[in-house]
């Protein structure tokens, strides 16, 4: 409830106006039975009907207009609350640290920003306002009923209290059912994301039926949870309707007996029955508001999980990067990248790096080689501060990277991932993704350096050509060159290349190797590679094995001195 109130606090002025309108509408509704009694009294006394009828008509019209304006303001405010929640969730989800993203399914996180946030529309606005309006109208109706006839009032309240107790017992079950239902929706989103993220793999494996079955299981869970929610909601609706029917029949029986004995007039009985009918509206408001609030609380619980998860922001953490600057003279002489007894292990897994130490000099290429699982890509992840080392230090130009803000660090480090991911959008948008304000001259130079000029010329709309979801309209080699061009356009101090030429033909690989050699004259280049031609051209080679540095040196030195390197050179590395 605190979360719900916090979300509506910025809209308290609009909600206050809406609440006043609702109260005015309720007041107009409360006056209608009295106006009807006024009409009946005028008929009985054979007095003039113009004033009573005009008054009743005015109350009906005023109630309708006020309720319409109130509904519009509530809907608009609800949409604004959902917009705010989605913006905040997007802000937090995109800034989650990789260690946290590794725990949750992307589809489940997406459902929290879409399906869960939608449930807050009514919970944050309509439910709160309707609770106040319904309570006011209910109390007002009961007070007027008490004024009209106390015996009938006691009978009515007795029936309502009995049913209200039953409803209060059911409401917590609605919240639990909603939470389970939204969890099931998250599982459904995760199952779909799993299949749609790798459509070629699914089709090549002939796994459509299996994936469909997996999605079907998640959909079945969502269906069952929805049925439980619907069952309890229907029970609450039935109880509220039962209370009105019971109250009406009881009042009709007792009131009829009182009229027969002369203790109650017919106009008073009619007015009292009209108030019983009037109770349907505030009771429906209260029941709907209570149900919606329970559903909203279930959604808030899942949304708050993300808020708690994102307590430490990967980008905007105010404590990030606080530390001492490196000495200027020493920084000029320091290696581009240096690891000092660095250790790391992924959460819940065995350690990956066991105290590695090496230095990648400025103005040169350093290659990381080793068997699969040796920790090469983990080294790159630690440089980018996707994860923090459990011990030891990593230095960038003599400065501990933990004292450099992540945004600043990643601005200075270019990273080309092994699978060269491409985002949906145009070729130009992907190219400028890391440097959106790059000049046209810089773009032209990078396209020429990565041999993409001819490709762009062939594209139907040049740089404005859409590359499709995940870049499916480009070949693997084209996506890889695009990823390299994207990193180069940022003009980084350190360039990390993780198997960046694995999908290139010999001609393009040779051209890009020359480009990288030129870049290495002004920045630090670290390469993970399995191709002999790439490794042999490196100025310095670090051989990793099971998270430890086995040997360092140049290609010829390692080939002569280390048996594992020789094995890699004749098996994993291309060449004899």
N, C-alpha and C positions, 0 to 999 in steps of 0.2 A: 504494500500500500504506500510505503514511503517513496518507492520508485515511481509509482503512478502519479502521486502528488507532485513529485519533483518534475516530472515530464509536463504537467499542465501548468506549473507555476508561471512560465513566461506568457501564458495565455489567460491569466487570471482575470484581466479586465474584460476580455470578450466573454469569458465564462460567467462573470458576474452579471453582465448585461443579459446573457442568455438565461441565467437563473432568475433574474427579475422578470423577464418576459414569461418564463415558465410559471412563476408565481402569479403573475397577472392573469395568465390563461387559466390557471387552476382556480383563481378567485372568480373569474367569469363563469367557469364551469360550476363552481359551488353555488353561485347565485341563481343558476338556471332552475333548479327544483323549487326554490323559494318564489321565483317569478311565475313558475307554472302554478304553484299554490295560489299566488295572487290572482292569476287568470281564473282559476276554479272558484275562488272566493267571490270574484266579481260576477261570475256567472250565477252563483248561488244567490247573491244579493241583487241580481239583475241591474248591476251598475254598468258604467261605461267600460268597454273592452279595449278602446284604442290605446290608452297608456300602458296597460299590462302587456298587450301584444307587442307594441313597439319596444318596450323594455326587454321582453323575452327575445325578440328578433335581434336586437342590438347585442345582447349578451352572446347569442349563438354566433353571430358574424364576428364579433370581437375575439371570441375564443378561437375561431378558425384561423383568422389572420395572424393572431399572436403565435399560435402553434406552428404555423407555416414559417414565419420568420425565425422562430426559435430552432426549428428543425434545420433550416439552412445554415444558421450560425454554428450549430453543433457539428454538422457535416463538414463545414469548411475548417473548423478548428481541429476536428479529428484528423483530417487529411494533413494539416500542418504538423500535428504531433507525429504522425507516421513519417512524414518527410524528415523531420528532425531526427527521429530514431534511426531511420535508414542512413542518413548522412553520417551520424555518429558511428553506427555499426560499420559502414564502409571504411570510415577513417581508421577504426580500430582493427578491423580484419586485415586491411592492407598493410598495417604496421605490426602485425604479430611477428614474433621471432620464429625462425624456422623450427626451433625446438618445439614450439607450441603448435605450429602448423603440421608438424609431423604426427601429432596425436589425433587430430580431427580430420574427418572426411570433408573435402571441399563442398560436396553437395549438401552436407548437413549444415555447414556454416552459411551457405547461400540461403537455405530454407529459414534460418534465423533472421536474415535480413529481409525476407520476403513474406513467407507465410506467418511467422511469429509476430512480426511487426504489424501485420494487418489486423491481428486480434486486438491490438492496442487502440485502434481507431475509436471503437465504441467504449472500451473500458476506461480510457482517459478522459472522455468528454461526455458522451451520452449517458454512460452509467452513473457518473458522479452527479451530473445535473439532474438526471431523471430520479436519482435517489432522493435528492433534496426536494424536487417538485412533487414526487410521489408521496414522500413523508408529509409535506405541507398539505397536500390535497387530502390525504387520508385522515390526518389529524383534524383538518377543517371540517371534513364531512362528518367525522365522528362527533365533534363538538356540536354541530348543528343538529345531528340526530339526537344527541343528548338533550338539546333544548326542545326539540319537537316532542319526544316521548321517551322517558327514562326506562320503562320496562322493555320496550322494543330495543332500545340501545343496549341494555344488558344482554339480551338474547343474541343480538348481532355480534357483539364483542366476544362472547363466549365461543361462538362458532369460529370466528376468525383466529382467535388465539390457539385453538386446538389445531387448526390446519397449519398455522404459522410455525408451530413447533416441529411438525413433520417436515416442512420445507427446509428449515434450518438444519435438520439432520441430513438432508440430501445434498445441500450445496457443497460441502467439502469434497464429496465424491465427484462432483462435476469438475472441480479444479484438478484433482488427480487424473481424471479421465482425459482432460484437455492436455495436460502435460505429457501423458503417454501418447496421445494422438499426435502432438507436435513432434515428439521424438520419432514416431513412426514416419511422419512426413520427411523428417531429416534423413532417415534411413533410405526412404524412397529416392530422395534427391541424390544421396551418395551412390546408390546402386545405378541410377541413370548416368551419373557423372563418370562412374567407373567404365561403363560400356561405351559411352559417347566420346570419352577422352582418347580411346584407341580403336576407332572403327575398323581400320584395316586389319589390326591384329584379331579382332573379333570375327570378321568375315573370313580372313585367311584360315583361321582355326575352325571355321564352321561352328562357332559357339553361340550363334544367335539364340538358339532354343534355350541353352543353359543360362545365358544372361537374361533372357526374357523371364525365365523361371525365377531367377534371383530378384528381378524387379517385381515380379508377381508376388513373391513372398513378402516383400516390403509393403506392397500395395495392400495385401491381405491384412498385415498388421495394422496399417493405417485405417483400413475399413473396420476392423474389429474394435479398435479404439474409438472410432467415430460412432459406432453403434452403441457403445457403452455411454458415451457422452450424450447421444441422442435419447437413449433410454431414460437417463436421469433428467434431462431437460424436459422430456415429455411427461415424466412423473411430476415434476414441479408444476408444469402448465396444467396438468389434470387436477392437482391438488388445489391450485389457485381457483380454477373454474368450479371445482366442487364446493369450495368455501362460499363462493358467491351464490351458487344454486341452493346450497343448504341454508344460507342466510336469508335468501329471498323467500324460500318456501316456509321457513320458520316464522319470518316476519309476517308473511301473508296469512298463515294460520292463526298466530297469536293476535295480529292486528285485526283480522276478521272477527275474532271472538270479542275483542274489545269494542269494535264498532257495533256489534250486535247488542252488547250490554249498554251502549251509549257512553262508554268511557273514552271513546276516541272518535273524532270527526272523520268523515270520508276524505276531505281535502288534506288533512294531516297525514292520513295513511298513505294517500297517493304520493305526497311529497316525500315521506319516509321511504317508500318503495323506490322512488326516483333516486334517492341518495344511495340506496342499496345498489341500484344499477350503476350509479356514478362511481361507486367504489371499484368497479371493474377496471377503470382507467388507472387510478393510482396504484392499485394492487398489481396490475400488469406491468406498470412502470417499475415498481419495486422488485418484482420477481425477475423481470428481464434484466434490470440493473444488477441484481445480485448474481444472476447466472453469468452475465457478461464480465462482471468483476472477477469471478472465479476463473473464467477462461483467460482473462487478461493477466491474472496472477500466475497462471500456468505458463503463459508466454513470457512474462517478465522473468520468471525463474531461468528459462533457457537463454534469454538475452543477457541477463546478469552474469551468467556463466562466461560469456564472451568478455563482458566488462571486467570481470575478475581475472580472466585469462590474460587480458591485455593491460594488466596493471603496469607492467614494465614495457614501455613503448620502444620499438626497435628504431624509430626515427626521432621522435620528439621527446625522448626521455630527458627531463631537465638536469639529471645528474650525469648524463652521458658526456664523455669527453673531458671531464674535469681533471686536470693534472698539470704537471710542469712541462713547459716547452723544452725541446732539446736545445742544447747550446748551439748557436749558429755556426761557429767555426768547426765544431765536431760534426754537426749535421752535414756539412759540406763534404766531409771526408768519409762519412759513414756509408756502409753498403745500402743499396736500394731497399732490400728486404733482408732481415736477419731473424733467425729463430734461435732462441737461447733456452735449452733444456725444456722444450715445450712438450706438455703432456695433454692428452685429451681423450675422452670417451663419450660416446653418445649415451643419453639417459637410458638406463635399463639394459645396457649392453657392455660387453667387455671393452677395456681401453683399446683405443685405435693407435694412438701415438705414445711412444714410451721415451720421452725425454730426448727429442731430436734437436740437433744444433747444426745450423749451416748458414751461410751468407750468400746472397745473390748480389753480385756487384752491379753498380750502375754502369750503364753503357755497355751492356752485354746480354747474352742469352744464357739462361740457366735451365737445364732440362731435368725434369723429375721422371725417373724410370723405376720400374719394379713390377713384380707380379700383381695380378688383380687382387685388390683388398689390402695392398701394402700401406695405404693412407695418403695417396697422391692427391686425390680430389679433396680430401679432408684438409690438407694443407692450404689449398685455395680457399676453402670455406672459412678457415680461421683468419686468413689474411683479410677477407672481406668482412669479418666479424659477423658472419651468419651465426656462428657459435663462438663462445668464449673458451679459451683454454682452461683446463683445470689446474695447471701449474705452468711456471715458466713465463717467458715473454716473447712477443713478436714485435720487432722494431721496423718502422717505416722511416727511412732516412734518419736513423738514429733516435727516433721517438717511439715510445711504447704506443702501439695502436689503441690500447685501452684508454689512452688519454686524448685520443682524437675522436671528435664527434663522428658518428657513423656516416652522416650525410657528407661530411667533408672527406672522410676516408674513401668512400665509394666514388666521390667525384674525382679523386686522384688515382683510382685503380680501375682499369678497364678489364672486363671479365667476359671471355667467350666460352660459353658452356659447351659441354660435349655434344649435346643433342641440338644445339643452336636453335632454341625456341623462337618462333615467329608469332607475333600477335595478330589478331584479326584487325584489318585496316589496310591502308595503302602501303605501297612499297616505300614511299617517301616518309610516311609516319613511322614506320619501323626503323628506317635509316636514321631519322632524327630523334629517336625515342630517348636516347641518353643525352642528347645535345639539341634540344628543340630550337635553340636560337642560333644554330650554326649558320654561317654565311653560305651563299650559293657557291662561292669560290671554293670553300672548304669541302662542300659536298662533291663538287666536280673532281677535286684532287683525290678524295677518298675513293670515289667510284673508279677513277683511273688506276689507283694503286691496287685495288682489289679485283681488277678486270671485270667490272660490272657495267662499264659504259655501253658495251654492245648489247647486253641483256636489257638495260633500261631503254635503249633505242628500239628494241624489238617489242617491248610491252605495248599494248594497245593505247594506253594513256600515259606512258612514261612513268614518272615517279608517282603519279596519281592513280596508278592501276591497283585495284584491290587484289590482295594476295590470298584472300579466303581465310576461313578459320584455321588457325595454327599454320598458316602459310602453305596450304595444300596445293596451291597453284604454282608453287615453285618446286624445283627439284631439291634433293638433299644437299647437293653441292652449292646450289644457288642460295639456299637458306644459310649455309655455312659461311659463304662469302659475305652475305648480307650481315650476319652476326659480327664478323670480323670488321666490316666497314663501320658498323654501328659503334663498336668499341674504339676504333681509331679516330672517329669523328670527334670524340670527347677529348682527344689529345691528353691521354693519361700519363702520370709519372711512372706507373707500374702497369704492365700489360700481362694478364694471365690468360694463357691459351690452353684449354683442356681438350686435347685431341682435335684441334681446330682445323686440321686439314685432312681428317680421316676420310671424308667423302669427296675429296677433290681428285680430279684426274692429274696425271703427271705434269701436264703443261701448266695448269693453274696452280698446282702446288709449288712448282719451281718459281713462278712469278710471285706468289705470295711469300715464299721463303726469302726472296730478295727484298721484298717490301719490309718484312719483319726485321731483316738484318739492318736495313736503313733506320728503322724505328729504334732498334736497340742501341743506336749510337747516342740517342738523347734520353732514353728511358730504360728502366729495368724490365726485362722480358723473362717471364717464367713459363716454361712449356711442359705440358704432359704429353708425351708422344710415344708411339710404338713403332714408328717408321724409322728405319736406320738413317735415311737421308736427313731427317729432321734432327735426330739426336746427334749424329756425327758433326753437324754444323754448329752445335752449341759450344759456347766458350767454357762452360762448366757443367758437369753432370753430377746429380745426386742420386745414388742408387738406394731405394727404400726396400726394406724387406720386413714384413710383419710389424710395421709401425716403428722400425728402427732404421737408422742410417747405416747401411752396410759398407758403403764405400763412396768416395767422391773423387773427381778428377776429370780428365778429358777422355774422349772416346778411345784413343789408342792406348792410353794408360790403363783404363779399366778393362779393355779387351785383353790386355796382356796379363793383368794382375788378378782379376776376379772371375771365378768360374760361373757364378750366377749371371753376371753380365754377358759372358760369352754365350751362355745358354739362351738368354733373351735375344742376343744378337742373331742367333741362328734359328730361333723359333718364333717368338712374338714379334721381334723386329724384322722388317722385310729386308732380305739380303742374305748372303751366304757367309 
